């Protein structure tokens, strides 16, 4: 549809996603692409060869979802015979000869790994979903596509120039190919296994069933944990081009900045279920929590310090491990930080520092500044730009007022 060569189309779009991550203030050590022929292709072919004892060839006929790039059983479809992830799109009936992987062989082993939390799935709801799928019985899966159906795009099957490796075999291997598997074993052994895979709920089967089975077959270590998050709805409705309620994050970022959007997504979205977004709700949270809450507190304390001859400073404050963050409860972690903001506001009202003489004022200001710095450091994973601004403003020796961190949106 775009009318451009596949490689160019892929390169242009992956660059857009990379630029989006930069706009959001995210950092990646490696931005690995499935089209990387230098590292990803040989890495994925190595994984294939390690799994060859569990790979065989046969003819197959089934219903194929192009969007998911997977075959579906009729009982997995909705009442209209459509994929649950892509309603409204008719499935293709496909018949061809492919390579298959003996997924059924690993059913009992996967059950034990997941039930024992050796492969931990968070939250429990998703763990139970995977266990139910496993207990329903696993079938072997097709792990290659004909060149024709793959549009001649993808990693070639070793020893067969007529087939490409199935995308959910080689794409999962991006986790390994980006850190050296098949081309830098020293680097690979340093970084694998992964501490956690962060995924959306729609691809849980690929990550929690197929991927560990491939790794078991290959004799490789499994990731330690899989964190599964939900989707976004808009004003209570699933995003849809038909409805016209799809939000492009770039204009939102250009209009409001990264940290406010990061705050809304992390503080107002439950990590394990679907979250709802609307610009109205976003602005409400921005004004209440960022402009009137954090921003007002920082401005208030900075103004008190500026008017005082005292020069308070915080000593040796460092970020400490947050158990709520470790448990992926980002909303609860931010709620805790905002209780600190509220308590400090209340403390200022109680102390009435504007009435104190210089000596007593210095004592209370030292406490305020230490708490502000504590808040800023705790915000580093969530609002990195804001955290940096606050820490710079309060590093001293003389603390001065600055432009508002979050001007109110009218």
C-alpha positions as CSV (number, residue, x, y, z in Angstrom):
1,X,0.0,0.0,0.0
2,X,2.9,2.4,0.8
3,X,4.3,1.7,-2.7
4,X,7.9,1.5,-1.4
5,X,10.4,-1.4,-1.1
6,X,9.9,-3.5,2.1
7,X,13.3,-2.7,3.5
8,X,12.8,1.0,3.1
9,X,9.3,0.8,4.6
10,X,10.6,-1.1,7.7
11,X,13.6,1.2,8.2
12,X,11.5,4.4,8.0
13,X,8.9,3.0,10.5
14,X,11.4,1.7,13.0
15,X,13.1,5.1,12.9
16,X,9.7,6.7,13.8
17,X,9.4,4.4,16.8
18,X,13.0,5.1,17.9
19,X,12.3,8.8,17.7
20,X,9.2,8.4,19.8
21,X,11.1,6.6,22.5
22,X,13.5,9.6,22.6
23,X,10.7,12.1,22.8
24,X,9.4,10.0,25.8
25,X,12.7,10.3,27.6
26,X,13.4,6.5,27.2
27,X,17.0,5.1,26.8
28,X,18.0,1.9,25.0
29,X,21.4,0.4,25.1
30,X,20.5,-1.7,22.0
31,X,17.8,-1.0,19.3
32,X,17.8,-4.4,17.7
33,X,15.9,-5.0,14.4
34,X,14.6,-8.2,13.0
35,X,15.9,-7.2,9.6
36,X,19.5,-6.9,10.8
37,X,21.3,-9.4,8.6
38,X,24.7,-9.0,10.3
39,X,23.6,-10.1,13.8
40,X,20.0,-11.1,13.9
41,X,19.9,-13.5,10.9
42,X,22.8,-15.7,12.0
43,X,21.6,-15.6,15.6
44,X,18.1,-16.8,14.7
45,X,19.5,-19.5,12.4
46,X,21.7,-20.7,15.2
47,X,18.6,-20.9,17.5
48,X,16.8,-22.9,14.7
49,X,19.7,-25.4,14.4
50,X,19.8,-25.9,18.2
51,X,16.1,-26.8,18.0
52,X,16.4,-29.1,15.0
53,X,15.7,-32.2,17.0
54,X,12.2,-30.9,17.6
55,X,11.6,-29.6,14.0
56,X,9.8,-31.6,11.3
57,X,8.1,-30.8,8.0
58,X,4.4,-31.4,7.0
59,X,1.6,-30.1,5.0
60,X,-1.0,-28.0,6.9
61,X,-4.3,-26.3,6.3
62,X,-5.7,-23.7,8.8
63,X,-7.1,-20.3,9.5
64,X,-4.5,-17.6,9.5
65,X,-4.6,-14.1,11.0
66,X,-2.3,-11.8,9.1
67,X,-2.3,-9.2,11.9
68,X,-1.1,-11.7,14.5
69,X,0.8,-13.7,12.0
70,X,-0.4,-16.9,13.5
71,X,-2.8,-19.8,12.9
72,X,-5.9,-19.9,15.0
73,X,-8.3,-22.7,16.0
74,X,-12.0,-22.0,15.6
75,X,-12.6,-22.1,19.3
76,X,-10.2,-19.2,19.7
77,X,-12.2,-16.9,17.5
78,X,-15.2,-14.7,18.3
79,X,-18.8,-15.4,17.3
80,X,-18.1,-14.0,13.8
81,X,-15.1,-16.3,13.3
82,X,-12.6,-13.4,13.7
83,X,-9.5,-13.0,15.7
84,X,-10.1,-11.5,19.1
85,X,-7.1,-9.1,18.6
86,X,-8.2,-8.0,15.1
87,X,-12.1,-8.1,15.0
88,X,-13.5,-7.1,11.7
89,X,-10.8,-8.7,9.7
90,X,-11.5,-12.0,7.9
91,X,-9.0,-14.8,8.5
92,X,-7.3,-16.4,5.5
93,X,-7.6,-20.1,4.9
94,X,-4.1,-21.2,4.2
95,X,-2.7,-24.6,2.9
96,X,1.0,-25.2,2.5
97,X,3.9,-27.3,3.6
98,X,5.8,-25.8,6.6
99,X,8.3,-26.8,9.2
100,X,6.7,-27.6,12.6
101,X,8.0,-27.4,16.1
102,X,7.2,-30.1,18.7
103,X,5.5,-27.7,21.2
104,X,3.4,-30.5,22.7
105,X,6.6,-32.2,23.9
106,X,7.2,-29.3,26.4
107,X,3.7,-29.1,28.0
108,X,4.5,-30.8,31.3
109,X,7.8,-29.0,31.7
110,X,6.3,-25.6,31.1
111,X,3.5,-26.3,33.6
112,X,6.1,-27.1,36.3
113,X,8.2,-24.1,35.5
114,X,5.3,-21.7,35.6
115,X,3.5,-23.2,38.6
116,X,6.7,-23.1,40.6
117,X,7.4,-19.5,39.5
118,X,10.8,-20.5,38.2
119,X,9.4,-18.7,35.2
120,X,7.4,-16.1,37.0
121,X,4.4,-14.4,35.3
122,X,3.0,-11.2,36.8
123,X,0.2,-10.7,37.6
124,X,-1.4,-13.9,38.9
125,X,-4.3,-13.4,36.5
126,X,-2.1,-13.8,33.5
127,X,-0.2,-16.7,35.1
128,X,-3.5,-18.5,35.6
129,X,-4.5,-17.7,32.0
130,X,-1.3,-19.3,30.7
131,X,-1.7,-22.4,33.0
132,X,-5.2,-22.9,31.7
133,X,-4.0,-22.7,28.1
134,X,-1.3,-25.3,28.9
135,X,-3.7,-27.6,30.7
136,X,-5.9,-27.5,27.7
137,X,-3.2,-29.4,25.7
138,X,-0.6,-28.1,23.4
139,X,-0.4,-28.7,19.7
140,X,2.7,-28.5,17.6
141,X,3.1,-25.2,15.8
142,X,4.2,-24.1,12.3
143,X,7.5,-22.2,12.5
144,X,8.1,-21.3,8.9
145,X,6.3,-19.6,6.0
146,X,6.7,-20.0,2.3
147,X,8.7,-17.2,0.6
148,X,5.5,-16.3,-1.3
149,X,3.4,-15.8,1.8
150,X,6.3,-14.1,3.7
151,X,6.7,-11.7,0.7
152,X,10.2,-13.0,0.6
153,X,10.9,-11.1,3.9
154,X,12.5,-12.6,7.0
155,X,15.2,-14.9,8.1
156,X,15.8,-17.8,5.7
157,X,15.3,-21.3,7.0
158,X,18.8,-22.9,7.2
159,X,19.1,-25.3,4.3
160,X,15.8,-24.4,2.6
161,X,15.8,-21.4,0.4
162,X,12.0,-21.7,-0.2
163,X,11.0,-21.0,3.4
164,X,11.4,-18.1,5.9
165,X,11.5,-18.6,9.6
166,X,8.1,-17.8,11.3
167,X,8.2,-14.3,12.7
168,X,7.3,-15.4,16.2
169,X,10.3,-17.7,16.2
170,X,12.9,-15.2,15.1
171,X,11.3,-12.0,16.5
172,X,11.4,-13.4,20.1
173,X,15.1,-14.1,19.5
174,X,15.7,-10.4,19.2
175,X,16.0,-10.5,23.0
176,X,19.1,-12.6,22.5
177,X,20.4,-11.5,19.1
178,X,20.7,-7.9,20.4
179,X,23.1,-8.9,23.2
180,X,25.4,-11.2,21.4
181,X,23.8,-14.6,20.9
182,X,25.5,-16.2,17.9
183,X,28.0,-13.4,17.4
184,X,29.4,-12.4,20.8
185,X,29.1,-15.1,23.4
186,X,31.0,-13.2,26.1
187,X,28.4,-10.3,25.9
188,X,25.6,-12.8,25.7
189,X,26.6,-14.7,28.8
190,X,26.9,-11.4,30.7
191,X,23.4,-10.2,29.9
192,X,21.3,-13.4,29.5
193,X,19.0,-14.6,31.0
194,X,16.8,-11.5,31.0
195,X,15.6,-10.3,34.4
196,X,12.2,-9.4,32.9
197,X,10.3,-9.3,29.6
198,X,7.7,-6.4,29.6
199,X,4.8,-7.3,27.2
200,X,1.2,-6.5,26.3
201,X,-1.5,-9.0,27.1
202,X,-2.1,-9.8,23.5
203,X,1.2,-11.5,23.0
204,X,1.4,-13.5,26.2
205,X,1.2,-16.9,24.5
206,X,4.2,-16.2,22.3
207,X,6.3,-15.1,25.3
208,X,5.1,-17.5,28.0
209,X,4.6,-20.7,26.0
210,X,6.3,-20.6,22.6
211,X,9.5,-18.7,23.6
212,X,10.4,-20.8,26.7
213,X,9.7,-24.0,24.7
214,X,12.1,-22.9,22.0
215,X,14.7,-22.1,24.7
216,X,14.2,-25.4,26.4
217,X,14.6,-27.2,23.1
218,X,17.8,-25.3,22.4
219,X,19.2,-26.0,25.9
220,X,19.3,-22.2,26.7
221,X,18.4,-20.4,29.9
222,X,14.9,-18.9,30.3
223,X,14.0,-15.3,31.2
224,X,13.4,-15.0,34.9
225,X,10.1,-13.1,34.8
226,X,7.4,-11.8,32.4
227,X,5.4,-8.7,33.3
228,X,2.1,-8.4,31.4
229,X,0.3,-5.1,31.1
230,X,-3.0,-4.2,29.6
231,X,-4.2,-1.9,26.8
232,X,-5.4,1.6,26.6
233,X,-9.0,2.5,25.9
234,X,-10.1,6.1,24.9
235,X,-13.1,7.4,26.8
236,X,-14.0,3.8,27.6
237,X,-13.7,2.5,24.0
238,X,-11.0,0.4,22.3
239,X,-8.8,2.5,20.0
240,X,-10.1,2.1,16.5
241,X,-9.4,3.8,13.1
242,X,-13.1,3.2,12.3
243,X,-14.3,5.1,15.4
244,X,-11.5,7.7,14.9
245,X,-10.4,7.7,18.5
246,X,-6.7,6.7,18.0
247,X,-4.3,9.0,19.8
248,X,-1.0,9.9,18.2
249,X,1.4,10.4,21.1
250,X,3.7,12.8,19.2
251,X,1.3,15.8,19.1
252,X,0.5,15.2,22.8
253,X,4.3,15.2,23.6
254,X,4.9,18.3,21.6
255,X,2.0,20.1,23.3
256,X,2.5,19.0,26.9
257,X,6.0,17.5,27.2
258,X,7.2,14.0,28.0
259,X,7.0,14.0,31.9
260,X,3.3,15.0,32.2
261,X,2.4,12.2,29.8
262,X,4.7,9.8,31.6
263,X,3.0,10.8,34.8
264,X,-0.5,10.2,33.6
265,X,0.4,6.8,32.1
266,X,2.2,5.6,35.2
267,X,0.1,7.1,37.9
268,X,-3.4,6.9,36.5
269,X,-3.1,3.6,34.7
270,X,-3.3,0.3,36.6
271,X,-0.3,-1.7,35.6
272,X,-2.0,-5.1,35.2
273,X,-5.4,-4.1,33.6
274,X,-6.6,-1.8,30.8
275,X,-6.3,1.9,31.4
276,X,-8.4,4.7,29.9
277,X,-7.1,7.8,28.3
278,X,-8.7,11.1,27.4
279,X,-7.2,14.5,27.1
280,X,-9.8,15.8,29.5
281,X,-8.7,13.3,32.2
282,X,-5.0,14.1,31.4
283,X,-5.5,17.8,31.9
284,X,-7.4,17.3,35.1
285,X,-4.5,15.1,36.5
286,X,-1.9,17.6,35.2
287,X,-3.5,20.6,36.9
288,X,-4.3,18.8,40.2
289,X,-1.1,16.7,40.7
290,X,1.6,18.4,38.7
291,X,0.7,22.1,38.6
292,X,-1.1,22.5,42.0
293,X,0.8,19.6,43.7
294,X,4.5,19.1,42.9
295,X,5.0,22.3,40.9
296,X,3.4,24.5,43.5
297,X,5.4,22.9,46.4
298,X,8.7,23.3,44.6
299,X,8.0,26.9,43.8
300,X,6.9,27.6,47.4
301,X,10.0,26.2,49.0
302,X,12.3,27.8,46.5
303,X,10.7,31.2,47.1
304,X,11.2,30.8,50.9
305,X,14.8,29.9,50.4
306,X,15.4,32.8,48.0
307,X,14.0,35.3,50.5
308,X,16.1,33.9,53.4
309,X,19.7,34.6,54.1
310,X,20.0,30.9,55.0
311,X,21.6,28.5,52.6
312,X,20.0,25.1,53.3
313,X,21.2,22.1,51.4
314,X,20.5,18.3,51.4
315,X,23.4,16.0,52.1
316,X,24.3,12.7,50.3
317,X,20.8,11.9,49.1
318,X,20.7,8.9,46.8
319,X,18.0,6.9,45.1
320,X,17.1,3.8,47.0
321,X,15.3,0.6,45.8
322,X,11.5,0.9,45.8
323,X,9.7,-2.3,46.5
324,X,6.5,-1.0,44.8
325,X,8.5,-0.4,41.6
326,X,10.1,-3.9,41.9
327,X,6.5,-5.2,42.0
328,X,5.5,-3.1,38.9
329,X,3.1,-1.1,41.0
330,X,4.1,2.2,39.5
331,X,0.7,3.7,40.3
332,X,1.1,2.9,44.0
333,X,4.7,4.1,44.0
334,X,3.7,7.5,42.7
335,X,0.8,7.7,45.0
336,X,3.3,7.2,47.9
337,X,5.4,10.1,46.6
338,X,2.4,12.3,46.3
339,X,1.6,11.6,50.0
340,X,5.1,13.0,50.8
341,X,4.2,16.1,48.7
342,X,0.9,16.5,50.6
343,X,2.5,16.1,54.0
344,X,5.2,18.6,53.3
345,X,2.6,21.1,52.2
346,X,0.7,20.5,55.4
347,X,4.0,20.9,57.4
348,X,4.7,24.3,55.8
349,X,1.2,25.5,56.7
350,X,1.7,24.3,60.3
351,X,5.2,25.9,60.6
352,X,4.2,29.2,59.0
353,X,7.9,29.8,58.1
354,X,7.2,33.4,56.9
355,X,6.7,34.3,60.6
356,X,10.0,32.8,61.8
357,X,13.3,34.7,62.5
358,X,16.3,33.8,60.4
359,X,17.8,31.2,62.8
360,X,14.6,29.2,63.2
361,X,13.8,29.7,59.5
362,X,17.1,28.1,58.5
363,X,16.2,25.0,60.6
364,X,12.9,24.4,59.0
365,X,14.2,25.2,55.5
366,X,16.9,22.6,55.8
367,X,14.1,20.0,56.5
368,X,12.0,21.3,53.6
369,X,14.9,21.1,51.1
370,X,15.9,17.6,52.2
371,X,12.3,16.4,51.6
372,X,12.2,18.2,48.3
373,X,15.4,16.5,47.2
374,X,14.1,13.1,48.5
375,X,11.0,13.6,46.4
376,X,13.0,14.6,43.3
377,X,15.3,11.5,43.6
378,X,12.3,9.2,44.1
379,X,10.8,10.7,40.8
380,X,13.9,9.8,38.7
381,X,12.5,6.7,37.1
382,X,9.1,8.3,36.5
383,X,9.8,12.0,35.6
384,X,13.5,12.2,34.8
385,X,13.5,15.7,33.2
386,X,11.5,17.1,36.2
387,X,13.7,15.4,38.7
388,X,16.8,16.8,37.1
389,X,15.4,20.3,37.1
390,X,14.5,20.1,40.8
391,X,17.8,18.7,41.9
392,X,19.7,21.4,39.9
393,X,17.5,24.1,41.4
394,X,18.1,22.9,45.0
395,X,21.8,22.0,44.8
396,X,22.7,25.4,46.2
397,X,24.6,27.2,47.5
398,X,21.9,29.8,46.9
399,X,18.5,28.5,46.0
400,X,16.5,30.7,43.7
401,X,13.0,30.7,42.2
402,X,12.7,29.4,38.7
403,X,10.0,29.3,36.0
404,X,7.0,27.1,37.0
405,X,7.7,23.4,36.5
406,X,4.1,22.9,35.3
407,X,2.2,26.0,34.2
408,X,-1.5,25.4,34.7
409,X,-3.5,24.4,31.6
410,X,-6.6,26.5,31.1
